[in-house]
Amino acid sequence: MINRDSRKPGLRTCVIRLFALLILWAAQAGTAPAAEFEADLAAFPDRVRADIKALARAYPEFVAKVDGGPNGGPVLVMKDGARIPYDDGRPKAYEEKLDTADIEDMLSQPYTVGPLAGGVEVNEDPGRIRNDPFFQAIYGRSAADVRKGLVSVDFCGTRIQFHGTGKAAQALGRVSADLSSLLKAKPDLKEYVFPLGGTFNWRTIEGTRRLSPHSYGVALDLNAAKGAYWRWTGDRKGAVDDKVRRKYPMEIVAAFEKHGFIWGGKWYHFDLMHFEYRPELVFPAGPAS
């Protein structure tokens, strides 16, 4: 007589068990990295620890670990092997930070979620300073690389291309759901959204040699006719009457910020049509914040 309880599990049982293990592994891989850095970061100042943990929380699939650099400072090691110094040790003026940003420069200006409480200070541009090697390690180092990661997203009834890596496309899908409800309740706001100004476009920022965040497929411009841009106003310094910023519907801004997007309307060098996926700035302590 065969003892059924002693038989080896069948193929179907093995597949189910393997699938369950893969789900568990994926869940752990997507939530743990920031905690793993605690020991490596213990010797560094609070500001350094907070910045690196914010990046690890926002991009857990891509920030692998932290090593020590030649100057004693931390170096981010990305999953693709790229090594990115937190601080390159060079003092910089504002324009130099824009052109040659390290991680410290990129996170030097905190982004404030919610309505603007007051005016914007000179050169206060949270999120406008970007470390390209960091984003290239996530999204791609060429137009062809980035295109491989683009997916089609339904944005309020219009299909657009957005990067599917690092949860950017999923976040935009959630924005779309909230914004669709808002536009249904307040149809007069549609003119601020459509026609869209653009999404993925591998290009430099106007007047510079720096790559636009549109190059990575993680930025979206709404209707340009309703979104003032500092270079188009004739004021090369970027100053703007705060009434221009405050005229923009904050309900639209809130729908994006809720899901990890920054708004260019909070920059001294304003770009009111511009929204960019930057969860490390919107949720520096994690989404629960």
C-alpha distance (Angstrom), angle and dihedral (degrees) to the residues before:
residue distance angle dihedral
M1 . . .
I2 3.81 . .
N3 3.81 116.8 .
R4 3.81 100.4 -137.4
D5 3.81 92.5 -165.4
S6 3.81 91.2 60.4
R7 3.80 97.2 54.6
K8 3.80 120.6 111.3
P9 3.79 114.3 -105.0
G10 3.78 114.8 -90.7
L11 3.80 126.3 -116.1
R12 3.82 92.9 -95.7
T13 3.82 91.7 53.8
C14 3.80 92.1 48.1
V15 3.80 92.0 50.2
I16 3.81 91.5 50.0
R17 3.81 91.3 49.9
L18 3.80 92.1 47.9
F19 3.80 91.2 48.8
A20 3.80 90.5 51.4
L21 3.81 90.9 50.6
L22 3.81 91.2 50.3
I23 3.81 91.4 51.7
L24 3.81 90.5 50.0
W25 3.80 91.6 48.0
A26 3.82 92.4 49.1
A27 3.79 92.0 49.4
Q28 3.79 92.1 50.5
A29 3.81 93.0 44.8
G30 3.79 91.7 53.6
T31 3.80 98.0 50.6
A32 3.79 110.0 31.7
P33 3.85 111.5 64.1
A34 3.82 100.4 90.2
A35 3.81 92.1 55.4
E36 3.81 91.4 49.8
F37 3.81 91.3 61.1
E38 3.81 95.8 60.4
A39 3.81 95.5 94.3
D40 3.81 93.7 43.5
L41 3.80 91.8 49.8
A42 3.80 98.4 43.0
A43 3.80 93.8 101.1
F44 3.81 95.1 52.0
P45 3.83 129.6 85.6
D46 3.80 120.9 -90.6
R47 3.80 93.1 -105.1
V48 3.81 92.3 55.6
R49 3.79 93.0 47.3
A50 3.81 92.3 48.4
D51 3.82 93.3 49.4
I52 3.79 95.9 49.2
K53 3.80 93.6 44.4
A54 3.81 89.3 50.7
L55 3.80 89.7 56.2
A56 3.79 92.5 45.4
R57 3.80 91.4 51.5
A58 3.79 93.1 46.7
Y59 3.82 96.5 45.1
P60 3.83 106.6 23.3
E61 3.79 93.5 156.1
F62 3.80 92.6 59.0
V63 3.82 110.6 33.8
A64 3.81 102.9 78.5
K65 3.80 104.9 176.1
V66 3.80 146.6 -43.0
D67 3.82 124.2 -101.4
G68 3.77 132.8 -179.2
G69 3.78 117.0 -98.0
P70 3.84 130.0 -141.3
N71 3.82 91.1 -96.1
G72 3.81 92.2 49.3
G73 3.77 94.5 -103.3
P74 3.79 126.0 120.1
V75 3.80 122.9 -86.0
L76 3.80 121.8 -158.0
V77 3.78 111.9 -133.5
M78 3.78 111.1 -155.0
K79 3.79 125.3 -151.4
D80 3.81 90.6 -108.0
G81 3.82 90.0 56.1
A82 3.81 97.7 -102.3
R83 3.81 113.2 145.8
I84 3.81 114.3 -149.2
P85 3.82 120.5 -174.8
Y86 3.78 115.3 -133.9
D87 3.81 90.9 -145.4
D88 3.79 123.2 18.2
G89 3.81 89.8 -162.5
R90 3.80 96.1 -121.6
P91 3.81 122.4 125.4
K92 3.81 109.1 -132.6
A93 3.76 140.6 -169.3
Y94 3.79 116.4 -130.9
E95 3.82 96.3 -92.5
E96 3.80 90.5 48.2
K97 3.80 89.6 54.7
L98 3.79 89.1 54.7
D99 3.81 92.5 49.8
T100 3.83 100.5 39.9
A101 3.79 107.0 19.0
D102 3.77 122.2 173.4
I103 3.81 121.7 -163.5
E104 3.80 92.5 -90.5
D105 3.81 90.7 53.9
M106 3.81 92.2 46.7
L107 3.80 92.7 55.7
S108 3.80 97.6 35.4
Q109 3.81 94.6 103.1
P110 3.82 116.3 57.4
Y111 3.78 117.9 -139.0
T112 3.82 116.2 -130.7
V113 3.79 116.2 -144.2
G114 3.79 118.8 -145.5
P115 3.81 135.7 28.7
L116 3.79 118.9 -13.5
A117 3.80 107.9 -97.3
G118 3.80 95.8 -164.9
G119 3.77 144.2 -21.6
V120 3.80 125.3 -40.1
E121 3.80 117.4 -108.8
V122 3.81 123.3 -126.9
N123 3.82 110.0 -76.5
E124 3.79 92.1 2.0
D125 3.81 98.0 148.2
P126 3.83 109.8 147.6
G127 3.79 107.8 -164.8
R128 3.79 96.3 12.3
I129 3.80 91.2 96.8
R130 3.82 105.8 76.6
N131 3.79 135.4 179.9
D132 3.81 102.5 -141.2
P133 3.83 96.7 -164.1
F134 3.81 88.9 60.1
F135 3.80 94.7 52.1
Q136 3.79 92.7 40.3
A137 3.81 89.5 56.5
I138 3.81 87.4 56.7
Y139 3.80 105.8 35.7
G140 3.82 106.7 19.9
R141 3.79 142.9 -77.1
S142 3.80 98.3 -118.7
A143 3.77 139.4 31.3
A144 3.81 89.4 -103.0
D145 3.81 92.1 51.8
V146 3.79 92.6 49.5
R147 3.81 92.8 47.3
K148 3.80 89.5 58.1
G149 3.79 89.1 63.1
L150 3.80 98.7 44.9
V151 3.79 119.1 112.5
S152 3.78 132.2 -174.9
V153 3.81 114.2 -102.7
D154 3.79 126.7 -170.3
F155 3.78 103.1 -129.9
C156 3.79 108.8 -172.7
G157 3.80 91.3 -40.5
T158 3.82 96.8 -40.5
R159 3.82 121.6 101.8
I160 3.80 113.0 -132.1
Q161 3.81 135.7 170.2
F162 3.81 116.7 -111.0
H163 3.79 133.3 161.2
G164 3.79 113.7 -87.9
T165 3.81 93.6 -162.0
G166 3.79 122.4 93.6
K167 3.82 94.8 17.1
A168 3.83 93.8 -75.7
A169 3.81 95.3 127.5
Q170 3.81 92.2 44.6
A171 3.80 90.1 51.9
L172 3.80 91.3 49.9
G173 3.80 89.2 51.0
R174 3.79 89.5 56.5
V175 3.81 90.3 48.1
S176 3.79 88.4 52.4
A177 3.81 92.1 53.5
D178 3.81 92.5 51.0
L179 3.78 94.0 41.7
S180 3.81 92.7 48.5
S181 3.80 89.6 56.1
L182 3.80 90.5 47.4
L183 3.81 93.5 50.3
K184 3.78 90.8 48.0
A185 3.80 89.9 54.5
K186 3.83 93.8 40.3
P187 3.83 108.5 26.9
D188 3.80 91.2 172.7
L189 3.81 87.9 73.8
K190 3.81 92.0 64.9
E191 3.79 90.9 87.0
Y192 3.82 88.9 65.7
V193 3.81 90.9 55.1
F194 3.81 106.8 37.0
P195 2.92 138.5 95.9
L196 3.79 91.3 34.1
G197 3.78 117.2 -128.9
G198 3.81 97.0 -143.7
T199 3.80 148.0 -71.4
F200 3.83 126.2 -157.1
N201 3.78 113.9 27.3
W202 3.81 122.2 146.3
R203 3.79 99.7 -138.6
T204 3.78 145.2 117.6
I205 3.78 123.7 -97.9
E206 3.79 112.2 -94.6
G207 3.80 111.3 -88.2
T208 3.84 94.2 11.0
R209 3.80 143.4 74.0
R210 3.80 92.0 -126.7
L211 3.79 121.1 113.3
S212 3.77 115.3 -109.3
P213 3.83 116.5 -124.8
H214 3.81 84.3 -121.0
S215 3.81 84.5 73.0
Y216 3.80 88.9 70.1
G217 3.79 96.1 48.4
V218 3.81 93.7 -118.1
A219 3.81 101.3 105.4
L220 3.79 131.8 77.9
D221 3.80 129.6 -167.2
L222 3.79 117.1 -154.9
N223 3.82 123.6 -156.9
A224 3.81 106.1 -28.1
A225 3.80 91.4 -156.5
K226 3.81 89.1 66.1
G227 3.80 97.1 36.7
A228 3.79 116.5 74.4
Y229 3.82 118.4 -146.8
W230 3.79 121.3 -157.4
R231 3.82 96.4 -131.1
W232 3.81 90.6 53.6
T233 3.80 94.9 54.7
G234 3.80 95.9 66.4
D235 3.81 90.8 -117.6
R236 3.79 103.6 114.9
K237 3.81 91.9 -173.4
G238 3.77 92.7 64.4
A239 3.79 97.8 -122.5
V240 3.79 114.5 151.1
D241 3.77 135.9 174.5
D242 3.80 107.3 -100.8
K243 3.80 87.9 -131.6
V244 3.81 87.5 72.2
R245 3.80 91.2 56.3
R246 3.77 94.5 43.6
K247 3.78 92.7 50.1
Y248 3.81 89.0 66.8
P249 3.84 110.9 94.6
M250 3.79 108.1 -102.0
E251 3.82 89.9 -159.6
I252 3.81 87.4 71.1
V253 3.80 92.1 47.0
A254 3.81 91.1 49.0
A255 3.82 91.6 53.5
F256 3.81 89.5 57.9
E257 3.81 98.2 39.9
K258 3.80 91.2 51.3
H259 3.80 88.4 66.4
G260 3.80 101.6 41.2
F261 3.82 104.9 -82.4
I262 3.79 125.3 131.7
W263 3.81 122.7 -145.1
G264 3.81 122.7 -131.9
G265 3.79 89.0 -145.7
K266 3.80 88.6 80.0
W267 3.79 91.8 62.1
Y268 3.79 126.4 98.3
H269 3.83 84.1 -136.2
F270 3.78 88.0 52.5
D271 3.80 127.0 -152.2
L272 3.79 105.5 174.9
M273 3.80 96.7 -178.2
H274 3.82 93.1 53.4
F275 3.83 126.7 102.0
E276 3.81 121.9 172.1
Y277 3.80 132.5 -174.4
R278 3.82 105.2 -116.8
P279 3.82 108.9 146.4
E280 3.81 92.2 167.4
L281 3.82 88.6 67.0
V282 3.80 99.7 38.5
F283 3.83 94.3 43.3
P284 3.82 105.5 25.6
A285 3.81 91.6 159.4
G286 3.81 94.9 38.4
P287 3.84 133.2 -78.4
A288 3.80 92.7 -67.5
S289 3.79 89.1 68.5
